[in-house]
Amino acid sequence: MGTPALAALAATVLALASASARAESCTGRTRAGGRFATCFDLGNRLSVTAGSDGFGGALALRQVIHFDDDPDLVWKLEHQIGEVASAGIAVGVTGLLYRGRYLRHTRDGHLVLPFGTPKKVFLPFDIGGLVEAGRVTRRLDGTFELGIVKTAALLDLWRSRDFRRRFAVGPVARWEVAVTSDPIVLGHHIVAPFSAGIANLHAESGNGLTVADVTLEAGTAWSTDGGWRPDARAEASFERIVVAVNDRPIAIVVGARYATATDEAIASIGARVVLFQARDPRVSLR
C-alpha cells in the first residue's frame, strides 16, 4: 500500500473517530443500553408555550446555503412562521406572521465587488438583513398595534459560521398602525424610515440546552397624531431545557418586553414543549 493510500486511510479513520466522538458527546445511555439525545436543534422545531401571559406556539426553521464556486461562503437563513407569543385574557394576543433573518458569512470576511475587474474587500463583520411582517400586539388599554412591515440591514460583529452566536446591529425601518377593536377602526400610523437602530444579541450553548436573546431598538419615529418623537423598545428572552420526553424537550422560558410609546413593561414565565423537531446531527440513536 502506497503512501497516498495510507494517508487517505488515516484521514478516513480520523474522520470516523471524530464523528463518533461528536455523536457520543451528544448521546446518552440508559442502564439498559438504550440511547437518548442530550443535544437539541433549537432552530428546526414546532413548539407550544404556556405561561403567565397565556399560551402560544411557533414554527422555526433554519437552513444554510452553500456555493460550489466559493466553499468559504454560506448564507444562514432563519425563519419563524405563525408565532403566537401570548394569547391570555389579560394580555390579549401578541403574534407574528413571519420573521426572517438572513446573514452572509465567509471565513475571511471578504466581499466581492463585481464592478469592472472583480475585487475582494475584507470586512470585520458579516452582513445580512431582517424582515418582519404581520406583527400584532395588544396594549393594556385594549387597543391593538399592527406591524405591517419591519426591515433592517444588519452587520453581525460576532461572526460565526453556525447559528449559536450573533451580535447584529444596523438601521431599522418599520410601519405600524394603531387599531381599536370595538368597533374596529384604523387609528394613527407610525413610520420609522430607517430613523432608528436595532441591536440583537443571541447566544446558544453548544448542546442546545440554553439560549438567550436580547433585542434593543431606539431612535425616532413619525406618527400621524404627533409628528416626530423619540421611540425605543426592548425584548429579552431566556430558555433552558430541563427535561426531554421521548427526545422531545421541555424548557422553562422567561421573557420581558418594554416600549416607551406606551410605557408598558410586561414580564412572563412559562414552559415550552416541542412537538416536532429535527434531530441534532451529532446525536446517534443506533
Backbone torsions as a table, in degrees:
resi	resn	phi	psi	omega
1	MET	NA	127.0	-176.2
2	GLY	-77.1	171.0	-179.6
3	THR	-60.2	-45.1	178.4
4	PRO	-59.1	-39.2	179.6
5	ALA	-66.3	-41.1	177.4
6	LEU	-62.2	-41.5	179.6
7	ALA	-63.5	-41.3	179.2
8	ALA	-65.2	-41.2	178.8
9	LEU	-63.5	-42.4	179.4
10	ALA	-63.6	-41.3	179.1
11	ALA	-63.9	-39.5	179.1
12	THR	-64.7	-43.5	179.3
13	VAL	-62.8	-42.6	179.3
14	LEU	-64.4	-40.3	179.4
15	ALA	-64.3	-43.2	179.0
16	LEU	-65.6	-39.3	178.7
17	ALA	-65.2	-40.8	178.8
18	SER	-64.4	-43.7	179.2
19	ALA	-63.3	-40.5	179.2
20	SER	-64.0	-40.7	179.6
21	ALA	-64.2	-40.7	178.7
22	ARG	-65.0	-41.1	179.9
23	ALA	-64.6	-44.1	-179.0
24	GLU	-63.8	-34.2	-179.0
25	SER	-70.1	-19.5	-178.9
26	CYS	-114.2	12.1	-178.7
27	THR	-128.0	120.7	177.1
28	GLY	-95.2	163.5	-179.6
29	ARG	-129.1	136.2	174.0
30	THR	-82.6	170.8	178.4
31	ARG	-64.5	-26.8	179.0
32	ALA	-83.6	-0.3	178.1
33	GLY	95.2	0.0	177.7
34	GLY	-71.2	155.2	-178.7
35	ARG	-110.4	148.2	176.1
36	PHE	-147.8	156.4	-176.1
37	ALA	-79.6	138.8	173.0
38	THR	-118.8	-0.8	174.0
39	CYS	-124.0	147.5	-173.4
40	PHE	-136.2	145.7	177.7
41	ASP	-89.3	110.1	-176.0
42	LEU	-82.8	-12.5	-171.4
43	GLY	-101.5	-7.3	-179.2
44	ASN	-130.6	90.3	-173.7
45	ARG	-165.2	158.2	170.8
46	LEU	-116.6	122.2	-173.3
47	SER	-134.4	158.7	172.9
48	VAL	-124.9	150.0	-176.4
49	THR	-132.0	138.1	174.0
50	ALA	-131.5	131.4	-176.6
51	GLY	-160.2	-162.9	-176.1
52	SER	-67.3	-21.7	179.8
53	ASP	-103.9	15.4	177.2
54	GLY	115.9	-148.7	-179.0
55	PHE	-130.8	161.8	-179.3
56	GLY	-167.5	-167.2	-179.6
57	GLY	-175.3	170.9	-178.8
58	ALA	-164.3	150.5	171.1
59	LEU	-109.5	120.8	-178.9
60	ALA	-116.4	135.8	179.3
61	LEU	-134.9	144.5	174.9
62	ARG	-131.7	145.4	174.6
63	GLN	-149.4	151.8	178.4
64	VAL	-122.0	127.4	179.4
65	ILE	-103.4	124.0	178.2
66	HIS	-105.1	160.8	-178.9
67	PHE	-129.6	126.8	-177.9
68	ASP	-64.9	-34.8	-176.7
69	ASP	-80.1	-10.3	178.2
70	ASP	-147.2	86.7	-176.5
71	PRO	-61.8	-21.6	-179.3
72	ASP	-78.9	-12.0	-174.9
73	LEU	-98.1	131.7	173.3
74	VAL	-139.6	150.8	168.6
75	TRP	-109.5	126.4	178.3
76	LYS	-102.3	117.3	-176.0
77	LEU	-115.1	130.1	176.4
78	GLU	-122.6	134.5	-179.5
79	HIS	-129.7	136.0	169.6
80	GLN	-123.3	124.1	-172.0
81	ILE	-123.4	130.6	174.7
82	GLY	62.3	38.2	-178.4
83	GLU	-75.3	128.7	171.2
84	VAL	-117.4	107.9	-175.0
85	ALA	-79.0	-34.4	178.8
86	SER	-158.7	149.4	177.2
87	ALA	-149.3	51.3	-178.4
88	GLY	-91.6	171.7	-178.6
89	ILE	-69.9	-41.6	-175.7
90	ALA	-79.2	-39.3	-174.2
91	VAL	-89.6	-29.4	-177.0
92	GLY	86.2	-151.3	-174.3
93	VAL	-104.8	130.2	170.3
94	THR	-127.4	113.4	-174.5
95	GLY	-144.4	168.9	-178.9
96	LEU	-145.2	127.1	179.9
97	LEU	-72.0	-45.2	-178.1
98	TYR	-156.2	138.7	168.9
99	ARG	-134.4	129.4	177.0
100	GLY	-127.4	135.1	176.5
101	ARG	-126.9	125.9	-173.9
102	TYR	-127.0	122.0	-178.2
103	LEU	-127.4	134.7	178.5
104	ARG	-99.7	127.3	-176.8
105	HIS	-130.1	135.5	168.4
106	THR	-129.8	150.9	-175.9
107	ARG	-63.0	-39.0	-179.1
108	ASP	-99.0	6.0	175.5
109	GLY	69.3	33.2	-176.2
110	HIS	-96.5	155.2	175.7
111	LEU	-133.5	129.5	-177.7
112	VAL	-94.1	125.2	175.3
113	LEU	-95.1	115.4	-172.8
114	PRO	-85.7	12.1	-176.9
115	PHE	-85.8	126.5	-178.6
116	GLY	63.2	-127.8	173.9
117	THR	-77.2	118.5	-177.7
118	PRO	-55.9	136.9	-179.0
119	LYS	-131.7	146.0	175.8
120	LYS	-94.4	130.8	173.8
121	VAL	-115.4	125.0	-176.8
122	PHE	-94.5	127.0	-175.4
123	LEU	-118.0	144.0	178.6
124	PRO	-85.7	19.7	-179.0
125	PHE	-153.3	161.4	171.2
126	ASP	-90.1	158.0	179.5
127	ILE	-119.9	158.6	179.8
128	GLY	178.8	-160.1	-177.2
129	GLY	-154.6	164.7	178.9
130	LEU	-130.0	137.2	176.9
131	VAL	-134.8	130.9	173.3
132	GLU	-128.8	146.4	177.6
133	ALA	-148.8	139.1	173.8
134	GLY	75.1	40.6	176.0
135	ARG	-84.6	132.7	178.2
136	VAL	-124.2	127.7	179.2
137	THR	-132.6	126.4	176.6
138	ARG	-92.3	123.9	177.5
139	ARG	-81.9	165.4	-178.1
140	LEU	-68.3	-20.8	178.6
141	ASP	-84.1	4.0	177.4
142	GLY	95.2	-10.8	176.8
143	THR	-84.5	163.5	-179.7
144	PHE	-115.5	150.8	173.8
145	GLU	-117.1	117.4	-178.3
146	LEU	-102.8	114.3	176.7
147	GLY	-87.2	105.2	-178.3
148	ILE	-66.5	-53.4	-178.7
149	VAL	-156.5	147.3	172.4
150	LYS	-141.0	137.4	179.4
151	THR	-143.2	150.2	-178.6
152	ALA	-147.5	144.7	169.6
153	ALA	-93.6	127.6	-170.4
154	LEU	-114.6	141.5	168.1
155	LEU	-118.0	115.4	-178.9
156	ASP	-92.2	106.0	-177.3
157	LEU	-80.3	-17.5	-179.7
158	TRP	-104.4	71.8	-169.8
159	ARG	-61.0	127.3	179.8
160	SER	-145.7	144.2	178.5
161	ARG	-81.3	-18.7	178.1
162	ASP	-108.9	-168.2	-175.5
163	PHE	-98.7	7.7	-168.7
164	ARG	-77.9	-23.7	-179.9
165	ARG	-143.2	149.2	-178.3
166	ARG	-161.4	135.1	168.2
167	PHE	-134.1	93.8	-171.8
168	ALA	-110.8	135.1	178.1
169	VAL	-132.2	159.2	177.1
170	GLY	164.7	173.1	176.8
171	PRO	-76.9	148.0	-176.7
172	VAL	-131.6	142.3	175.4
173	ALA	-124.0	145.4	179.7
174	ARG	-154.6	159.2	176.5
175	TRP	-135.5	122.3	-177.5
176	GLU	-130.4	155.4	179.7
177	VAL	-133.9	133.9	174.8
178	ALA	-84.3	137.8	-176.4
179	VAL	-132.5	131.2	171.5
180	THR	-94.5	147.4	-172.1
181	SER	-97.1	-18.4	-176.0
182	ASP	-142.6	90.6	-1.6
183	PRO	-80.4	171.0	179.8
184	ILE	-76.0	111.9	-177.9
185	VAL	-136.5	132.6	174.4
186	LEU	-75.7	128.0	-179.2
187	GLY	-100.0	-136.4	-176.1
188	HIS	-77.4	154.1	178.2
189	HIS	-101.7	145.7	175.8
190	ILE	-123.7	124.6	-177.5
191	VAL	-129.6	131.1	173.7
192	ALA	-122.4	95.8	-176.3
193	PRO	-82.1	72.4	-175.2
194	PHE	57.4	33.0	177.6
195	SER	-98.9	11.4	178.0
196	ALA	-134.0	161.9	178.1
197	GLY	-119.6	154.2	-179.6
198	ILE	-127.4	142.9	174.2
199	ALA	-134.3	129.3	-177.9
200	ASN	-129.3	123.5	177.0
201	LEU	-113.9	124.4	-177.5
202	HIS	-134.6	135.1	179.2
203	ALA	-146.1	135.5	177.1
204	GLU	-125.8	146.0	173.3
205	SER	-73.0	158.6	-176.9
206	GLY	-61.9	-29.1	-179.2
207	ASN	-93.5	-0.1	177.9
208	GLY	76.1	12.8	-179.4
209	LEU	-81.5	-26.4	-174.8
210	THR	-132.0	137.2	176.9
211	VAL	-145.7	139.8	177.5
212	ALA	-132.9	144.1	-178.5
213	ASP	-145.7	132.1	178.7
214	VAL	-133.0	130.2	178.1
215	THR	-128.4	129.7	177.7
216	LEU	-123.0	137.1	174.0
217	GLU	-129.9	136.6	179.8
218	ALA	-153.7	146.1	179.2
219	GLY	159.7	-144.3	178.4
220	THR	-127.3	152.6	178.4
221	ALA	-139.5	151.4	179.3
222	TRP	-103.6	131.7	-179.9
223	SER	-122.1	144.8	-179.4
224	THR	-68.6	-15.8	-179.6
225	ASP	-107.5	2.4	-178.8
226	GLY	-156.0	3.0	-179.6
227	GLY	70.7	-151.7	-178.4
228	TRP	-77.2	138.8	178.1
229	ARG	-156.9	156.6	177.0
230	PRO	-64.4	147.1	-179.6
231	ASP	-147.0	131.5	179.0
232	ALA	-147.0	149.1	177.6
233	ARG	-152.7	155.9	-178.0
234	ALA	-145.8	145.4	175.1
235	GLU	-138.2	141.4	177.6
236	ALA	-142.9	145.3	178.0
237	SER	-147.1	150.4	177.8
238	PHE	-140.3	132.6	-178.4
239	GLU	-131.8	135.4	178.6
240	ARG	-136.6	120.2	176.5
241	ILE	-74.9	126.0	-176.0
242	VAL	-111.0	-22.1	-179.8
243	VAL	-159.6	157.9	175.9
244	ALA	-133.9	135.1	178.4
245	VAL	-113.9	116.8	-174.6
246	ASN	52.6	43.3	178.8
247	ASP	64.7	16.8	173.1
248	ARG	-105.7	113.1	-172.1
249	PRO	-74.3	150.2	171.8
250	ILE	-122.3	127.5	-172.4
251	ALA	-125.6	151.9	168.9
252	ILE	-88.5	131.1	-176.6
253	VAL	-123.3	129.0	176.0
254	VAL	-121.1	134.2	-178.2
255	GLY	-143.5	161.6	177.1
256	ALA	-156.4	148.7	175.5
257	ARG	-147.6	154.3	-177.1
258	TYR	-149.9	143.5	177.0
259	ALA	-139.5	131.9	179.9
260	THR	-72.9	-25.8	-177.7
261	ALA	-60.9	-35.2	179.7
262	THR	-112.6	-7.3	-177.7
263	ASP	55.3	41.1	179.9
264	GLU	-109.5	134.3	173.8
265	ALA	-124.0	124.8	-176.5
266	ILE	-128.1	128.0	176.9
267	ALA	-116.4	154.8	-178.5
268	SER	-150.3	157.1	173.9
269	ILE	-144.8	141.8	-177.9
270	GLY	-167.3	-167.1	179.8
271	ALA	-125.1	139.6	177.8
272	ARG	-114.7	129.4	179.7
273	VAL	-116.0	126.8	179.2
274	VAL	-88.9	122.2	179.6
275	LEU	-85.2	-44.6	178.2
276	PHE	-140.4	144.1	176.9
277	GLN	-156.8	156.7	172.9
278	ALA	-76.0	139.5	179.3
279	ARG	-73.4	136.0	175.4
280	ASP	-58.7	130.4	-176.2
281	PRO	-63.5	-15.4	179.0
282	ARG	-83.4	-5.8	-179.0
283	VAL	-91.3	132.2	176.6
284	SER	-124.7	112.8	-178.4
285	LEU	-99.7	9.3	178.4
286	ARG	-101.0	NA	NA
